[in-house]
Amino acid sequence: MDLELPIRLERTQSRKISVRNGSRQIAVRLCGDFEDASRLPIICIAGYQRNMSDFFAFADKFSEFSAKNWPIVRVDLLGRGDASHAPKSEDYSTLDDASDMADMCRALGIHKAIWFGQSHGGQVIMALSAKTPALIGAAVLCDAGALISAQGLVRMRNNLKFLAKIRNQEDALNAMRKILVAEYPSLGTGKLDSISGRTHQWNKKRRRLEPRFDWRLLERLDAFDNDDVLSSNWEMFDSLGQIPLLMMRTQNTDLLRADVYQRMLTRRPDAISLTVVGEGSPALLENAEEMGAIAEFIVHSNKLVLKA
């Protein structure tokens, strides 16, 4: 079986946007009615090496739980998916990604939005809030917090480097299934292969997995060890202020520790909390219960922000 993107048209339907005076190009995919001033756009940012495919189900299903044609922007950050690659690994950082998002909003004419970030995407939203708070109307953070687990980053890095060494397609499929089943224990092989296809494709000529991200992103993680204690970013988290906030944590993630998540909830007792049962990072966003909760939060937050 070949590793494929969940939807073959995903790549061809994205568009690139030049940011930072044209030195960087991110990719976006827009859907919904952006002329409707009664709805703030939802901007979706995926995890560290991941891409907008992680939000395909969300964009596809959101209208089932809210008004139809809600404006949604799905983003490929620099070095991910269909975005261009940076000339060197030092050009990849959370702060740079946040600056790119500010430029993207200017290019799209977005003055305020509801932001949805998974893991690194949530870090970018917090950094953007510290830099340009007026852009943040409300936020959904999933497996994203003021302190990310070094163990989770090391596991991710080591798994990706292991996959890069495999030269047999069936071995590659089995390895990816073994990695993913730890986070999605109830899923069958077909669904696991679909998740794998979001970030990798098999190159028959080169007999290797081709990642849909810049390999230099992993170079940024080479300095980490399992016992490292990473710097916390509570100031960035606190920069979200009192905006409407939904905090989600997947049950099987090792990127956001449960104790850190609880500290975040203590600092923001007004925030809504949602645990995604039976999944790891990224959340698949396909379950009706969680999609209903997210949609309810976004619709309510949209009303609050527009009234303010």
Legacy VTK file of the C-alpha trace (Angstrom):
# vtk DataFile Version 3.0
C-alpha trace
ASCII
DATASET POLYDATA
POINTS 308 float
0.000 0.000 0.000
1.268 3.479 -0.867
1.327 6.247 1.686
-0.887 8.989 0.305
-2.338 12.280 1.408
-5.827 11.912 2.928
-7.285 13.870 0.006
-5.344 13.982 -3.255
-6.498 17.519 -4.083
-5.114 18.973 -0.850
-1.818 20.039 -2.396
-3.241 21.578 -5.552
-5.831 23.607 -3.660
-3.401 25.431 -1.376
-1.898 28.798 -2.216
1.347 30.405 -1.145
1.626 33.755 0.599
4.873 35.693 0.750
5.744 37.015 4.204
8.639 38.900 5.778
9.227 41.108 2.709
9.012 38.128 0.400
11.857 36.176 2.005
9.549 33.386 3.207
6.508 31.673 1.721
3.887 29.944 3.803
0.939 28.028 2.332
-2.747 28.391 3.164
-6.030 26.848 2.173
-9.190 28.915 2.598
-12.781 27.749 2.767
-16.042 29.417 3.738
-17.420 32.939 3.339
-14.831 35.600 4.174
-17.254 38.390 3.244
-19.497 37.635 6.232
-18.496 40.191 8.885
-20.561 38.397 11.538
-18.073 35.531 11.771
-14.442 35.829 12.757
-12.184 33.598 10.653
-10.796 30.470 12.286
-7.050 30.097 11.676
-5.678 26.578 12.158
-1.996 25.831 12.776
-0.677 22.268 13.047
2.136 20.767 15.112
5.888 21.111 14.810
6.636 19.115 11.653
3.025 18.666 10.648
0.803 20.427 8.121
-2.710 21.608 7.345
-3.901 18.042 6.599
-4.344 17.598 10.356
-7.274 20.019 10.132
-8.978 18.471 7.111
-11.610 16.717 9.230
-12.174 19.862 11.289
-12.724 22.059 8.220
-14.901 19.393 6.624
-17.095 18.736 9.653
-17.281 22.134 11.369
-20.363 23.259 9.436
-22.233 20.219 10.739
-21.993 21.690 14.244
-22.334 25.422 13.464
-23.425 27.775 10.686
-22.402 26.738 7.191
-19.557 28.419 5.266
-17.711 29.622 8.346
-14.428 31.180 7.121
-11.503 28.869 7.916
-7.814 29.304 7.121
-5.547 26.268 7.370
-1.858 27.043 7.439
1.358 25.312 6.456
4.086 27.094 8.390
7.463 27.611 6.762
9.127 24.256 6.093
5.920 22.251 6.358
3.575 20.844 3.737
3.372 23.097 0.702
5.236 26.039 2.226
8.747 26.886 1.077
11.787 25.813 3.073
14.099 28.085 5.023
17.705 28.443 3.829
19.050 27.302 7.207
17.754 25.627 10.362
18.256 28.804 12.417
15.415 30.403 10.456
12.912 28.097 12.138
11.608 29.381 15.456
8.316 29.973 17.246
8.859 33.736 17.165
9.558 33.682 13.413
6.412 31.641 12.832
4.418 34.160 14.881
5.750 37.020 12.751
4.777 35.073 9.630
1.229 34.741 10.969
0.987 38.502 11.524
2.114 39.103 7.936
-0.319 36.471 6.669
-3.212 38.234 8.384
-2.226 41.526 6.758
-2.071 39.818 3.359
-5.524 38.272 3.820
-7.090 41.387 5.342
-7.766 39.675 8.673
-7.820 42.037 11.663
-8.947 39.583 14.320
-9.508 35.841 14.322
-10.233 32.773 16.404
-7.029 30.734 16.467
-6.766 26.943 16.757
-3.302 25.494 17.353
-2.098 21.959 18.000
1.184 21.539 19.951
3.681 23.855 18.184
0.768 25.659 16.543
-0.474 26.609 19.995
2.990 27.881 20.916
2.883 30.096 17.834
-0.487 31.496 18.900
0.862 32.367 22.352
3.905 34.051 20.797
1.638 35.963 18.412
-0.522 37.078 21.324
2.552 38.488 23.069
3.597 40.272 19.867
0.270 41.345 18.300
-2.546 40.745 20.804
-5.164 42.567 18.715
-5.165 39.670 16.227
-6.318 37.166 18.858
-10.048 37.190 19.445
-10.207 33.737 21.057
-7.983 30.682 21.119
-8.177 26.904 21.119
-4.962 25.257 22.327
-4.519 21.502 21.976
-1.474 19.799 23.526
0.129 23.226 23.678
1.330 24.873 26.833
3.779 27.034 28.662
6.160 24.101 29.052
6.660 21.374 26.458
8.025 17.982 27.469
11.568 17.275 26.287
10.760 13.555 26.329
7.983 14.084 23.789
10.223 16.070 21.459
13.046 13.524 21.734
10.675 10.637 21.002
9.315 12.445 17.954
12.810 13.274 16.684
14.138 9.753 17.181
11.123 8.146 15.523
11.409 10.383 12.468
15.125 9.726 12.124
14.507 5.983 12.416
11.893 6.113 9.658
14.328 7.932 7.377
16.690 4.935 7.449
14.154 2.380 6.208
14.535 1.274 2.578
11.656 -1.196 2.262
8.120 0.068 1.774
6.391 -2.640 3.798
8.866 -2.163 6.639
8.183 1.569 6.519
4.423 1.033 6.746
4.781 -1.373 9.640
7.146 0.964 11.478
4.794 3.907 11.126
1.863 1.795 12.278
3.824 0.697 15.347
4.689 4.298 16.187
1.134 5.551 15.733
-0.718 2.721 17.476
0.774 3.856 20.790
-1.140 7.124 20.420
-4.220 5.733 18.647
-4.631 2.212 20.072
-8.194 1.734 18.819
-7.529 2.539 15.143
-7.135 -0.020 12.371
-4.256 -0.150 9.913
-6.148 1.717 7.199
-6.709 4.747 9.414
-3.153 4.620 10.770
-1.828 4.595 7.190
-3.978 7.626 6.402
-2.446 9.530 9.318
1.020 8.488 8.158
0.234 9.827 4.699
-0.237 13.305 6.078
3.470 13.695 6.760
5.201 11.083 4.546
4.981 9.524 1.109
6.907 6.576 -0.267
9.341 7.451 -3.061
9.563 4.322 -5.218
12.606 5.466 -7.164
14.657 6.458 -4.132
13.224 3.633 -1.991
12.661 5.822 1.004
10.018 7.780 2.851
9.798 11.378 1.670
8.788 13.708 4.510
6.390 16.561 3.878
8.527 18.822 6.023
12.016 20.264 5.895
14.476 17.861 7.501
16.278 20.835 9.043
13.380 21.222 11.441
14.702 18.141 13.203
18.149 19.715 13.490
16.551 22.211 15.872
15.782 19.295 18.195
19.212 17.631 18.158
20.361 19.357 21.334
17.545 17.913 23.467
17.880 14.911 25.790
15.144 13.043 27.649
16.114 14.455 31.046
16.253 18.079 29.891
13.956 20.599 31.539
12.979 23.084 28.854
12.475 26.759 29.549
8.927 27.639 30.484
6.966 30.355 28.729
4.404 31.356 31.306
4.658 34.995 30.239
3.629 34.045 26.712
0.764 31.961 28.063
-0.344 34.834 30.285
-0.277 37.151 27.258
-3.530 35.509 26.200
-5.022 37.625 28.977
-8.723 37.148 29.450
-9.677 36.251 25.885
-12.037 33.282 25.527
-9.871 30.175 25.815
-10.487 26.480 25.202
-7.669 24.214 26.368
-7.541 20.654 25.099
-5.229 17.783 25.949
-5.179 14.418 24.213
-5.171 11.477 26.608
-2.096 9.778 25.113
0.136 12.751 24.400
3.653 13.029 25.799
4.162 16.584 24.518
2.142 18.302 27.248
2.429 16.820 30.735
-0.751 16.510 32.756
0.703 18.542 35.645
1.595 21.438 33.326
-1.894 21.320 31.843
-3.398 21.549 35.334
-1.188 24.542 36.150
-2.472 26.233 33.007
-6.056 25.632 34.088
-5.240 27.034 37.534
-3.907 30.215 35.932
-6.957 30.466 33.708
-9.858 29.113 35.807
-12.298 30.689 33.341
-10.979 28.591 30.454
-12.923 25.618 29.142
-11.118 22.279 29.460
-11.547 19.309 27.131
-9.780 15.944 27.220
-9.651 14.002 23.955
-10.024 10.382 25.027
-8.159 7.554 23.294
-5.960 9.750 21.100
-2.510 11.295 21.081
-1.079 14.243 19.245
-2.399 15.407 16.848
-6.038 15.211 17.858
-7.952 13.790 14.908
-10.938 16.133 15.383
-13.395 13.586 14.030
-15.422 12.738 17.140
-18.864 14.328 17.309
-18.633 15.060 21.043
-15.370 17.008 20.815
-16.327 18.704 17.542
-19.582 19.815 19.152
-17.726 21.235 22.150
-15.233 23.085 19.930
-17.996 24.484 17.729
-20.014 25.620 20.752
-16.958 27.406 22.130
-16.184 29.112 18.802
-19.765 30.250 18.163
-20.094 31.624 21.708
-16.670 33.276 21.611
-17.444 34.845 18.251
-20.509 36.545 19.740
-18.585 37.783 22.782
-15.716 39.207 20.752
-17.943 40.975 18.216
-20.026 42.522 21.010
-16.967 43.895 22.810
LINES 1 309
308 0 1 2 3 4 5 6 7 8 9 10 11 12 13 14 15 16 17 18 19 20 21 22 23 24 25 26 27 28 29 30 31 32 33 34 35 36 37 38 39 40 41 42 43 44 45 46 47 48 49 50 51 52 53 54 55 56 57 58 59 60 61 62 63 64 65 66 67 68 69 70 71 72 73 74 75 76 77 78 79 80 81 82 83 84 85 86 87 88 89 90 91 92 93 94 95 96 97 98 99 100 101 102 103 104 105 106 107 108 109 110 111 112 113 114 115 116 117 118 119 120 121 122 123 124 125 126 127 128 129 130 131 132 133 134 135 136 137 138 139 140 141 142 143 144 145 146 147 148 149 150 151 152 153 154 155 156 157 158 159 160 161 162 163 164 165 166 167 168 169 170 171 172 173 174 175 176 177 178 179 180 181 182 183 184 185 186 187 188 189 190 191 192 193 194 195 196 197 198 199 200 201 202 203 204 205 206 207 208 209 210 211 212 213 214 215 216 217 218 219 220 221 222 223 224 225 226 227 228 229 230 231 232 233 234 235 236 237 238 239 240 241 242 243 244 245 246 247 248 249 250 251 252 253 254 255 256 257 258 259 260 261 262 263 264 265 266 267 268 269 270 271 272 273 274 275 276 277 278 279 280 281 282 283 284 285 286 287 288 289 290 291 292 293 294 295 296 297 298 299 300 301 302 303 304 305 306 307
